[in-house]
């Protein structure tokens, strides 16, 4: 797109996609489905590569990960953290380079359905425990997510105070109405009219 290259998921190789270039970003669609979103490149002949787009290939060819440009860009963007790096190194020590890298890629795939911060916390916990499998990282990440969910974001007392401070307009109007001193209505007069109706009179329809 205008001399620059932007990645899309590898499953789309050979398919025609639609790219929309905006002032600050580029969005790619496969039909009506958004498949990629990148910050727009202002330079020429540059590339913006998303590591997640290559994981299906890298898990089959894990030896290509260490020198991948997408990995360098993920590090620069803060998506591949020092904790990732430390866990990867330990996994390679424990399982060998190929299997250790494959385990890391399985961890990276977790980001498709788990929060990035929870995964980083899961990596740190697994690293402390010497747990060098993607399943262990996923378990620790879920524990972190559950702990986050159990902590209220705001003090419920503050929420109650805020709710009690809200006054609806109708309620305020009703509260300020003067007292009604009129007697309750009576239908006694109508009952008398019915009892004294002249004979032969008919009700008009």
C-alpha positions as CSV (number, residue, x, y, z in Angstrom):
1,X,0.0,0.0,0.0
2,X,1.7,3.1,-1.3
3,X,5.2,1.5,-1.3
4,X,4.8,0.1,2.3
5,X,4.1,-3.5,3.3
6,X,1.5,-4.5,6.0
7,X,1.0,-8.0,7.2
8,X,-2.2,-10.1,7.1
9,X,-2.8,-13.5,8.7
10,X,-1.0,-16.3,6.7
11,X,-4.3,-18.1,6.0
12,X,-5.1,-15.3,3.5
13,X,-2.1,-16.1,1.3
14,X,-3.5,-16.2,-2.3
15,X,-6.7,-14.4,-1.4
16,X,-7.7,-10.9,-2.5
17,X,-8.4,-8.6,0.4
18,X,-9.6,-5.0,0.7
19,X,-7.4,-2.4,2.4
20,X,-8.7,0.9,3.6
21,X,-6.1,3.6,4.3
22,X,-7.0,6.3,6.8
23,X,-5.1,9.2,8.2
24,X,-3.6,7.2,11.0
25,X,-4.2,3.6,10.3
26,X,-4.8,0.9,7.7
27,X,-7.5,-1.6,8.0
28,X,-7.7,-4.8,6.0
29,X,-10.9,-6.8,5.3
30,X,-11.5,-10.2,4.0
31,X,-15.0,-9.7,2.6
32,X,-16.7,-7.8,5.4
33,X,-14.6,-9.2,8.2
34,X,-11.7,-7.1,9.6
35,X,-8.6,-9.3,9.5
36,X,-5.8,-6.7,10.3
37,X,-5.4,-3.2,11.7
38,X,-2.1,-1.4,11.5
39,X,-0.8,2.0,12.4
40,X,-0.1,3.8,9.2
41,X,3.5,4.0,8.0
42,X,4.6,7.5,7.0
43,X,8.0,6.4,5.6
44,X,8.4,4.8,2.2
45,X,9.4,1.2,1.5
46,X,8.8,0.3,5.2
47,X,7.0,-2.6,6.7
48,X,4.6,-3.2,9.6
49,X,4.4,-6.8,10.6
50,X,2.2,-8.3,13.3
51,X,3.9,-11.4,14.9
52,X,0.5,-13.0,15.5
53,X,-0.1,-13.2,11.8
54,X,2.7,-15.7,11.3
55,X,2.3,-18.0,14.3
56,X,0.6,-20.9,12.3
57,X,3.7,-21.0,10.1
58,X,6.2,-20.5,12.9
59,X,4.8,-23.3,15.0
60,X,5.7,-25.7,12.1
61,X,9.0,-23.9,11.5
62,X,10.1,-22.7,15.0
63,X,13.7,-22.1,13.8
64,X,12.5,-19.1,11.8
65,X,11.3,-17.2,14.9
66,X,14.6,-15.9,16.4
67,X,15.5,-13.9,13.3
68,X,12.0,-12.8,12.3
69,X,11.4,-9.2,11.6
70,X,8.0,-9.5,13.1
71,X,9.6,-10.6,16.4
72,X,11.8,-7.5,16.4
73,X,8.8,-5.3,15.8
74,X,6.9,-7.0,18.6
75,X,9.7,-6.3,21.0
76,X,9.9,-2.7,19.9
77,X,6.1,-2.3,20.4
78,X,6.3,-3.9,23.9
79,X,4.2,-6.9,22.9
80,X,7.1,-9.3,23.4
81,X,8.4,-8.4,26.8
82,X,11.5,-9.3,28.8
83,X,9.4,-11.8,30.7
84,X,8.6,-13.6,27.3
85,X,12.4,-13.6,26.6
86,X,13.3,-15.1,30.0
87,X,10.7,-17.8,29.8
88,X,11.7,-18.6,26.2
89,X,15.3,-19.0,27.3
90,X,14.4,-21.3,30.1
91,X,12.1,-23.3,27.9
92,X,14.9,-23.8,25.4
93,X,17.2,-24.9,28.2
94,X,14.7,-27.4,29.4
95,X,13.3,-28.7,26.2
96,X,15.8,-27.8,23.5
97,X,15.6,-24.9,21.1
98,X,13.0,-26.4,18.8
99,X,10.5,-27.6,21.4
100,X,11.2,-24.7,23.7
101,X,10.4,-22.2,20.8
102,X,7.3,-24.2,19.9
103,X,6.2,-23.9,23.5
104,X,6.7,-20.1,23.3
105,X,4.6,-19.9,20.1
106,X,1.8,-21.8,21.9
107,X,2.0,-19.2,24.6
108,X,1.8,-16.4,22.0
109,X,-1.3,-18.0,20.6
110,X,-3.0,-17.6,24.0
111,X,-3.2,-13.8,23.2
112,X,-6.0,-14.5,20.8
113,X,-8.4,-15.2,23.6
114,X,-6.6,-13.9,26.7
115,X,-5.6,-10.5,28.0
116,X,-1.9,-9.6,27.3
117,X,-1.3,-8.4,30.8
118,X,-2.7,-11.7,32.2
119,X,-0.4,-13.7,30.0
120,X,2.7,-11.7,31.1
121,X,1.7,-12.3,34.7
122,X,1.2,-16.0,33.9
123,X,4.6,-16.2,32.3
124,X,6.2,-14.6,35.4
125,X,4.4,-17.0,37.7
126,X,5.3,-20.0,35.6
127,X,8.9,-18.8,35.5
128,X,9.1,-18.6,39.3
129,X,7.7,-22.1,39.5
130,X,9.9,-23.6,36.8
131,X,6.8,-24.5,34.8
132,X,7.9,-24.4,31.1
133,X,4.8,-25.4,29.2
134,X,2.1,-23.3,27.5
135,X,-0.6,-25.1,29.6
136,X,1.1,-24.0,32.8
137,X,1.3,-20.4,31.6
138,X,-2.4,-20.5,30.6
139,X,-3.4,-21.8,34.0
140,X,-1.5,-19.0,35.8
141,X,-2.9,-16.4,33.4
142,X,-6.4,-17.6,34.2
143,X,-5.7,-17.4,37.9
144,X,-4.6,-13.8,37.4
145,X,-7.7,-13.0,35.3
146,X,-10.0,-14.5,38.0
147,X,-8.3,-12.5,40.7
148,X,-8.8,-9.3,38.7
149,X,-12.4,-10.1,38.2
150,X,-13.0,-10.6,41.9
151,X,-11.7,-7.2,42.8
152,X,-14.3,-4.4,42.3
153,X,-13.0,-1.5,40.2
154,X,-14.8,1.0,42.4
155,X,-15.9,1.2,46.0
156,X,-19.6,0.0,46.0
157,X,-20.3,2.5,48.8
158,X,-19.2,5.3,46.5
159,X,-21.5,3.9,43.8
160,X,-24.4,3.9,46.3
161,X,-23.7,7.4,47.3
162,X,-23.6,8.5,43.7
163,X,-26.9,6.7,42.9
164,X,-28.6,8.3,45.9
165,X,-27.4,11.7,44.8
166,X,-29.3,11.4,41.6
167,X,-32.7,13.1,41.7
168,X,-35.1,12.5,38.8
169,X,-37.0,15.6,37.6
170,X,-40.4,14.0,38.1
171,X,-39.6,13.1,41.7
172,X,-38.4,16.6,42.4
173,X,-41.6,18.1,41.0
174,X,-43.8,15.8,43.0
175,X,-41.9,16.6,46.2
176,X,-42.4,20.3,45.7
177,X,-46.1,20.3,45.0
178,X,-48.3,22.2,47.6
179,X,-50.6,20.0,49.7
180,X,-54.0,19.2,48.2
181,X,-56.7,20.3,50.7
182,X,-59.7,19.6,48.5
183,X,-62.2,17.0,49.8
184,X,-62.3,13.7,48.1
185,X,-64.8,13.5,45.2
186,X,-68.2,11.9,45.9
187,X,-70.7,10.3,43.5
188,X,-73.7,10.6,45.9
189,X,-75.3,13.4,43.8
190,X,-75.3,11.1,40.8
191,X,-76.9,8.3,42.8
192,X,-79.7,10.7,43.8
193,X,-80.3,11.6,40.1
194,X,-80.6,8.0,39.2
195,X,-83.1,7.3,42.0
196,X,-85.4,10.3,41.0
197,X,-85.3,9.7,37.2
198,X,-88.9,10.4,35.7
199,X,-90.8,7.3,34.6
200,X,-90.5,6.5,30.9
201,X,-87.3,8.5,30.5
202,X,-84.7,6.8,28.3
203,X,-81.0,7.2,28.2
204,X,-79.9,8.9,25.0
205,X,-77.6,6.8,23.0
